Amino acid sequence: MDYAQVILDYLPLSYRNKEEEQYVGFLWDSFVSNYESEKFEFANLAFHLLYMSYVCFAVWCIRAARKADFEKAMVGFQNEVENKLFKADSPFKFYEQLKEATIFRFIKLIGCGNEQVGEFSRFVKFRNRIAHPSGTTTFNDRQALDEHIALVLTEIGNIQNHMTPVLQELFGAFLCSESNDPEKREYIDDGDEIREALIHDHYLSLKDIETCLGFDINSIADNENFAAITALFDAFVLAYKPDME
């Protein structure tokens, strides 16, 4: 089961409120307890919700980095739904307006084609088949569930790879914003500003931070505030690179 813990590296380091943090913790604890007691069907349901939570956090970052594209992707929804999706103050709010599989349409905004999106969303259809009374169980042994979890983690890795441009766009925007100016930003200390305005606001995970660490600072060398930007970037690297080693 240890390999399943990899999913935790893709989930946020910080949440907007205790309820969100407790919810994700509850899902993980439910997975572990059901796995250890060999209730593999229920363990899979908990792991699936962790997977879908990851997708929510990815879409949250996509919306933040590519607002215009996100708005275009909502064409076809009712106006009320569009407004609520665009103004949602939590990644989990997306599900209040969408069917579970519908959220994957926003994954197309990171360059994934229909075939790839189909691969990502197939777990929803699979979950739907086993989440209703059928008189049979799909996961009857540890190996069957382990193999399924391996597939889920593979698709999470694929989504994460496609997220690289989005995350680096978010990070670049953060560096070039008022966050590089201690007199204008909310927090004087670099570490506090990074933690709150970047990692907390965008629900960044260890994997997301790893991507941000790969940002090419010289790509914005022509910015008039480059010295301040570099200082903020160096503070970020100093604070988080040890976690990657």
C-alpha atoms as a printed R data frame, in Angstrom:
    type eleno elety resid chain resno       x      y       z
1   ATOM     1    CA   MET     A     1   0.000  0.000   0.000
2   ATOM     2    CA   ASP     A     2   2.966  2.309   0.503
3   ATOM     3    CA   TYR     A     3   3.122  3.212  -3.187
4   ATOM     4    CA   ALA     A     4  -0.434  4.604  -2.972
5   ATOM     5    CA   GLN     A     5   0.934  7.377  -0.735
6   ATOM     6    CA   VAL     A     6   2.390  8.945  -3.874
7   ATOM     7    CA   ILE     A     7  -0.996 10.585  -4.408
8   ATOM     8    CA   LEU     A     8  -0.385 12.716  -1.322
9   ATOM     9    CA   ASP     A     9   2.472 14.468  -3.136
10  ATOM    10    CA   TYR     A    10  -0.079 15.655  -5.717
11  ATOM    11    CA   LEU     A    11  -2.495 17.049  -3.129
12  ATOM    12    CA   PRO     A    12  -2.289 20.549  -1.589
13  ATOM    13    CA   LEU     A    13   0.051 21.479   1.210
14  ATOM    14    CA   SER     A    14  -2.483 24.040   2.425
15  ATOM    15    CA   TYR     A    15  -6.269 24.390   2.271
16  ATOM    16    CA   ARG     A    16  -8.601 27.361   2.486
17  ATOM    17    CA   ASN     A    17 -10.279 26.015   5.608
18  ATOM    18    CA   LYS     A    18 -10.239 23.164   8.106
19  ATOM    19    CA   GLU     A    19 -13.266 21.506   6.518
20  ATOM    20    CA   GLU     A    20 -11.431 20.979   3.218
21  ATOM    21    CA   GLU     A    21  -8.331 19.691   4.959
22  ATOM    22    CA   GLN     A    22 -10.376 17.344   7.127
23  ATOM    23    CA   TYR     A    23 -12.288 16.074   4.092
24  ATOM    24    CA   VAL     A    24  -9.134 15.088   2.208
25  ATOM    25    CA   GLY     A    25  -7.710 13.578   5.390
26  ATOM    26    CA   PHE     A    26 -10.915 11.609   5.852
27  ATOM    27    CA   LEU     A    27 -10.658 10.214   2.322
28  ATOM    28    CA   TRP     A    28  -7.084  9.080   2.864
29  ATOM    29    CA   ASP     A    29  -7.871  7.552   6.257
30  ATOM    30    CA   SER     A    30 -10.880  5.771   4.724
31  ATOM    31    CA   PHE     A    31  -8.689  4.372   1.980
32  ATOM    32    CA   VAL     A    32  -6.082  3.117   4.457
33  ATOM    33    CA   SER     A    33  -8.550  1.568   6.890
34  ATOM    34    CA   ASN     A    34 -10.535 -0.201   4.171
35  ATOM    35    CA   TYR     A    35  -7.386 -1.376   2.419
36  ATOM    36    CA   GLU     A    36  -5.927 -2.791   5.623
37  ATOM    37    CA   SER     A    37  -9.204 -4.534   6.514
38  ATOM    38    CA   GLU     A    38  -9.357 -5.932   2.953
39  ATOM    39    CA   LYS     A    39 -12.538 -4.081   2.068
40  ATOM    40    CA   PHE     A    40 -11.010 -3.312  -1.304
41  ATOM    41    CA   GLU     A    41 -14.198 -2.118  -2.995
42  ATOM    42    CA   PHE     A    42 -14.618  0.692  -0.478
43  ATOM    43    CA   ALA     A    43 -10.903  1.433  -0.487
44  ATOM    44    CA   ASN     A    44 -11.186  2.064  -4.212
45  ATOM    45    CA   LEU     A    45 -14.113  4.448  -3.736
46  ATOM    46    CA   ALA     A    46 -12.067  6.523  -1.286
47  ATOM    47    CA   PHE     A    47  -9.050  6.541  -3.598
48  ATOM    48    CA   HIS     A    48 -11.233  7.560  -6.518
49  ATOM    49    CA   LEU     A    49 -12.441 10.601  -4.585
50  ATOM    50    CA   LEU     A    50  -8.828 11.527  -3.872
51  ATOM    51    CA   TYR     A    51  -8.172 11.307  -7.608
52  ATOM    52    CA   MET     A    52 -11.152 13.511  -8.413
53  ATOM    53    CA   SER     A    53 -10.054 15.975  -5.738
54  ATOM    54    CA   TYR     A    54  -6.691 16.192  -7.511
55  ATOM    55    CA   VAL     A    55  -8.512 16.970 -10.752
56  ATOM    56    CA   CYS     A    56 -10.428 19.755  -8.963
57  ATOM    57    CA   PHE     A    57  -7.187 21.329  -7.776
58  ATOM    58    CA   ALA     A    58  -5.712 21.113 -11.284
59  ATOM    59    CA   VAL     A    59  -8.754 22.858 -12.768
60  ATOM    60    CA   TRP     A    60  -8.501 25.506 -10.035
61  ATOM    61    CA   CYS     A    61  -4.981 26.352 -11.243
62  ATOM    62    CA   ILE     A    62  -6.079 26.277 -14.876
63  ATOM    63    CA   ARG     A    63  -8.814 28.799 -14.127
64  ATOM    64    CA   ALA     A    64  -6.365 31.074 -12.301
65  ATOM    65    CA   ALA     A    65  -3.719 30.986 -15.040
66  ATOM    66    CA   ARG     A    66  -5.954 30.971 -18.117
67  ATOM    67    CA   LYS     A    67  -9.122 32.821 -17.246
68  ATOM    68    CA   ALA     A    68 -10.023 33.710 -20.831
69  ATOM    69    CA   ASP     A    69  -9.646 30.117 -22.010
70  ATOM    70    CA   PHE     A    70 -11.569 28.862 -19.000
71  ATOM    71    CA   GLU     A    71 -14.412 31.224 -19.807
72  ATOM    72    CA   LYS     A    72 -14.533 30.011 -23.419
73  ATOM    73    CA   ALA     A    73 -14.610 26.391 -22.231
74  ATOM    74    CA   MET     A    74 -17.835 27.136 -20.368
75  ATOM    75    CA   VAL     A    75 -19.722 27.844 -23.599
76  ATOM    76    CA   GLY     A    76 -22.835 25.714 -23.598
77  ATOM    77    CA   PHE     A    77 -23.455 25.926 -19.865
78  ATOM    78    CA   GLN     A    78 -26.356 27.942 -18.516
79  ATOM    79    CA   ASN     A    79 -25.416 31.499 -17.554
80  ATOM    80    CA   GLU     A    80 -26.006 30.775 -13.891
81  ATOM    81    CA   VAL     A    81 -23.676 27.784 -14.011
82  ATOM    82    CA   GLU     A    82 -21.009 29.783 -15.868
83  ATOM    83    CA   ASN     A    83 -21.081 32.507 -13.224
84  ATOM    84    CA   LYS     A    84 -20.822 30.043 -10.380
85  ATOM    85    CA   LEU     A    85 -17.943 28.164 -11.987
86  ATOM    86    CA   PHE     A    86 -16.036 31.353 -12.690
87  ATOM    87    CA   LYS     A    87 -16.640 32.749  -9.195
88  ATOM    88    CA   ALA     A    88 -16.256 29.517  -7.214
89  ATOM    89    CA   ASP     A    89 -14.207 30.198  -4.084
90  ATOM    90    CA   SER     A    90 -13.162 26.580  -3.601
91  ATOM    91    CA   PRO     A    91 -12.125 23.824  -6.034
92  ATOM    92    CA   PHE     A    92 -14.778 21.603  -4.504
93  ATOM    93    CA   LYS     A    93 -17.470 24.056  -5.594
94  ATOM    94    CA   PHE     A    94 -16.967 22.933  -9.189
95  ATOM    95    CA   TYR     A    95 -18.857 19.748  -8.391
96  ATOM    96    CA   GLU     A    96 -21.889 21.625  -7.181
97  ATOM    97    CA   GLN     A    97 -22.467 22.722 -10.775
98  ATOM    98    CA   LEU     A    98 -21.036 19.895 -12.877
99  ATOM    99    CA   LYS     A    99 -21.552 16.204 -13.411
100 ATOM   100    CA   GLU     A   100 -18.450 14.405 -12.270
101 ATOM   101    CA   ALA     A   101 -17.098 13.549 -15.719
102 ATOM   102    CA   THR     A   102 -17.846 17.034 -17.115
103 ATOM   103    CA   ILE     A   103 -14.989 18.627 -15.214
104 ATOM   104    CA   PHE     A   104 -12.536 16.867 -17.517
105 ATOM   105    CA   ARG     A   105 -13.519 19.151 -20.395
106 ATOM   106    CA   PHE     A   106 -11.359 21.801 -18.710
107 ATOM   107    CA   ILE     A   107  -8.354 19.475 -18.888
108 ATOM   108    CA   LYS     A   108  -8.414 20.111 -22.639
109 ATOM   109    CA   LEU     A   109  -7.139 23.596 -21.839
110 ATOM   110    CA   ILE     A   110  -3.707 22.153 -21.026
111 ATOM   111    CA   GLY     A   111  -3.296 20.558 -24.431
112 ATOM   112    CA   CYS     A   112  -4.939 17.185 -23.883
113 ATOM   113    CA   GLY     A   113  -6.928 15.724 -26.773
114 ATOM   114    CA   ASN     A   114 -10.208 13.848 -26.595
115 ATOM   115    CA   GLU     A   115  -8.446 10.494 -26.402
116 ATOM   116    CA   GLN     A   116  -6.357 11.559 -23.424
117 ATOM   117    CA   VAL     A   117  -9.334 13.123 -21.678
118 ATOM   118    CA   GLY     A   118 -11.175  9.859 -22.226
119 ATOM   119    CA   GLU     A   119  -8.344  8.040 -20.475
120 ATOM   120    CA   PHE     A   120  -8.530 10.431 -17.526
121 ATOM   121    CA   SER     A   121 -12.302 10.227 -17.183
122 ATOM   122    CA   ARG     A   122 -12.674  6.474 -17.633
123 ATOM   123    CA   PHE     A   123 -12.290  5.975 -13.891
124 ATOM   124    CA   VAL     A   124 -15.538  7.875 -13.356
125 ATOM   125    CA   LYS     A   125 -17.436  5.432 -15.563
126 ATOM   126    CA   PHE     A   126 -15.709  2.537 -13.844
127 ATOM   127    CA   ARG     A   127 -16.570  3.907 -10.386
128 ATOM   128    CA   ASN     A   128 -20.201  4.380 -11.453
129 ATOM   129    CA   ARG     A   129 -20.438  0.731 -12.405
130 ATOM   130    CA   ILE     A   130 -19.273 -0.500  -9.009
131 ATOM   131    CA   ALA     A   131 -21.005  2.116  -6.829
132 ATOM   132    CA   HIS     A   132 -24.458  0.618  -7.354
133 ATOM   133    CA   PRO     A   133 -25.969 -2.636  -6.066
134 ATOM   134    CA   SER     A   134 -24.915 -5.455  -8.375
135 ATOM   135    CA   GLY     A   135 -24.489 -8.514  -6.195
136 ATOM   136    CA   THR     A   136 -20.807 -8.765  -7.118
137 ATOM   137    CA   THR     A   137 -17.549 -7.045  -6.199
138 ATOM   138    CA   THR     A   138 -14.903 -5.924  -8.657
139 ATOM   139    CA   PHE     A   139 -11.903 -5.807  -6.332
140 ATOM   140    CA   ASN     A   140 -11.757 -9.162  -4.608
141 ATOM   141    CA   ASP     A   141  -8.083 -9.168  -3.742
142 ATOM   142    CA   ARG     A   142  -5.199 -6.847  -3.035
143 ATOM   143    CA   GLN     A   143  -3.530 -7.363  -6.403
144 ATOM   144    CA   ALA     A   144  -6.602 -6.261  -8.366
145 ATOM   145    CA   LEU     A   145  -6.848 -3.014  -6.414
146 ATOM   146    CA   ASP     A   146  -3.096 -2.406  -6.535
147 ATOM   147    CA   GLU     A   147  -3.130 -2.699 -10.305
148 ATOM   148    CA   HIS     A   148  -6.042 -0.274 -10.557
149 ATOM   149    CA   ILE     A   149  -4.360  2.252  -8.262
150 ATOM   150    CA   ALA     A   150  -1.226  2.027 -10.401
151 ATOM   151    CA   LEU     A   151  -3.318  2.993 -13.439
152 ATOM   152    CA   VAL     A   152  -4.839  5.940 -11.570
153 ATOM   153    CA   LEU     A   153  -1.422  7.182 -10.463
154 ATOM   154    CA   THR     A   154  -0.154  6.898 -14.031
155 ATOM   155    CA   GLU     A   155  -2.956  9.150 -15.271
156 ATOM   156    CA   ILE     A   156  -2.341 11.624 -12.442
157 ATOM   157    CA   GLY     A   157   1.275 11.781 -13.570
158 ATOM   158    CA   ASN     A   158   0.153 12.384 -17.148
159 ATOM   159    CA   ILE     A   159  -2.139 15.238 -16.119
160 ATOM   160    CA   GLN     A   160   0.611 16.717 -13.970
161 ATOM   161    CA   ASN     A   161   3.041 16.698 -16.881
162 ATOM   162    CA   HIS     A   162   0.530 18.660 -18.961
163 ATOM   163    CA   MET     A   163   0.105 21.105 -16.067
164 ATOM   164    CA   THR     A   164   3.721 22.298 -16.287
165 ATOM   165    CA   PRO     A   165   3.042 25.378 -18.489
166 ATOM   166    CA   VAL     A   166   0.021 26.376 -16.388
167 ATOM   167    CA   LEU     A   167   1.914 26.133 -13.110
168 ATOM   168    CA   GLN     A   168   4.865 28.061 -14.468
169 ATOM   169    CA   GLU     A   169   2.513 30.743 -15.809
170 ATOM   170    CA   LEU     A   170   0.973 31.037 -12.342
171 ATOM   171    CA   PHE     A   171   4.382 31.200 -10.738
172 ATOM   172    CA   GLY     A   172   5.651 33.789 -13.190
173 ATOM   173    CA   ALA     A   173   2.564 35.934 -12.611
174 ATOM   174    CA   PHE     A   174   3.133 35.681  -8.853
175 ATOM   175    CA   LEU     A   175   6.760 36.770  -9.168
176 ATOM   176    CA   CYS     A   176   5.835 39.729 -11.386
177 ATOM   177    CA   SER     A   177   2.938 40.885  -9.210
178 ATOM   178    CA   GLU     A   178   3.018 43.144  -6.161
179 ATOM   179    CA   SER     A   179   4.245 40.108  -4.256
180 ATOM   180    CA   ASN     A   180   7.817 41.135  -5.112
181 ATOM   181    CA   ASP     A   181   7.340 44.478  -3.321
182 ATOM   182    CA   PRO     A   182   7.340 44.251   0.509
183 ATOM   183    CA   GLU     A   183   5.735 47.707   0.708
184 ATOM   184    CA   LYS     A   184   2.712 46.788  -1.404
185 ATOM   185    CA   ARG     A   185   2.054 43.125  -0.672
186 ATOM   186    CA   GLU     A   186   0.106 41.761   2.260
187 ATOM   187    CA   TYR     A   187   3.031 40.110   4.042
188 ATOM   188    CA   ILE     A   188   6.397 41.754   4.627
189 ATOM   189    CA   ASP     A   189   8.328 38.510   4.942
190 ATOM   190    CA   ASP     A   190   9.097 36.678   1.686
191 ATOM   191    CA   GLY     A   191   8.324 33.302   3.197
192 ATOM   192    CA   ASP     A   192   4.925 34.398   4.456
193 ATOM   193    CA   GLU     A   193   4.023 35.927   1.100
194 ATOM   194    CA   ILE     A   194   5.061 32.789  -0.765
195 ATOM   195    CA   ARG     A   195   3.179 30.515   1.587
196 ATOM   196    CA   GLU     A   196  -0.043 32.525   1.605
197 ATOM   197    CA   ALA     A   197  -0.294 34.249  -1.802
198 ATOM   198    CA   LEU     A   198   1.174 31.412  -3.863
199 ATOM   199    CA   ILE     A   199   0.943 28.024  -2.194
200 ATOM   200    CA   HIS     A   200  -2.158 28.576  -0.065
201 ATOM   201    CA   ASP     A   201  -4.209 30.559  -2.596
202 ATOM   202    CA   HIS     A   202  -3.507 28.145  -5.442
203 ATOM   203    CA   TYR     A   203  -3.671 24.902  -3.443
204 ATOM   204    CA   LEU     A   204  -0.190 23.938  -4.583
205 ATOM   205    CA   SER     A   205   1.212 20.483  -3.881
206 ATOM   206    CA   LEU     A   206   4.766 19.207  -3.539
207 ATOM   207    CA   LYS     A   207   4.624 18.186  -7.204
208 ATOM   208    CA   ASP     A   208   3.404 21.661  -8.177
209 ATOM   209    CA   ILE     A   209   6.249 23.245  -6.225
210 ATOM   210    CA   GLU     A   210   8.704 20.948  -7.966
211 ATOM   211    CA   THR     A   211   7.429 22.315 -11.283
212 ATOM   212    CA   CYS     A   212   7.744 25.912 -10.081
213 ATOM   213    CA   LEU     A   213  11.332 25.273  -9.047
214 ATOM   214    CA   GLY     A   214  12.051 24.578 -12.701
215 ATOM   215    CA   PHE     A   215  10.904 28.066 -13.715
216 ATOM   216    CA   ASP     A   216  13.390 29.918 -15.953
217 ATOM   217    CA   ILE     A   217  13.888 33.178 -14.093
218 ATOM   218    CA   ASN     A   218  15.804 34.626 -17.038
219 ATOM   219    CA   SER     A   219  12.648 34.443 -19.162
220 ATOM   220    CA   ILE     A   220  11.447 37.602 -17.386
221 ATOM   221    CA   ALA     A   221  14.823 39.334 -17.172
222 ATOM   222    CA   ASP     A   222  13.460 42.348 -19.044
223 ATOM   223    CA   ASN     A   223  10.998 43.135 -16.229
224 ATOM   224    CA   GLU     A   224  11.822 46.477 -14.624
225 ATOM   225    CA   ASN     A   225  11.540 44.877 -11.189
226 ATOM   226    CA   PHE     A   226  13.820 41.975 -12.033
227 ATOM   227    CA   ALA     A   227  16.064 42.477  -8.998
228 ATOM   228    CA   ALA     A   228  13.092 42.236  -6.633
229 ATOM   229    CA   ILE     A   229  11.669 39.327  -8.621
230 ATOM   230    CA   THR     A   230  14.978 37.478  -8.376
231 ATOM   231    CA   ALA     A   231  15.092 38.034  -4.625
232 ATOM   232    CA   LEU     A   232  11.598 36.570  -4.254
233 ATOM   233    CA   PHE     A   233  12.481 33.642  -6.507
234 ATOM   234    CA   ASP     A   234  15.654 32.941  -4.510
235 ATOM   235    CA   ALA     A   235  13.630 32.977  -1.293
236 ATOM   236    CA   PHE     A   236  11.244 30.438  -2.820
237 ATOM   237    CA   VAL     A   237  14.080 28.153  -3.917
238 ATOM   238    CA   LEU     A   238  15.783 28.430  -0.538
239 ATOM   239    CA   ALA     A   239  12.571 27.559   1.302
240 ATOM   240    CA   TYR     A   240  11.343 24.693  -0.854
241 ATOM   241    CA   LYS     A   241  14.199 23.094  -2.737
242 ATOM   242    CA   PRO     A   242  15.295 21.095   0.339
243 ATOM   243    CA   ASP     A   243  11.849 19.439   0.328
244 ATOM   244    CA   MET     A   244  12.531 18.133  -3.173
245 ATOM   245    CA   GLU     A   245  15.863 16.541  -2.227
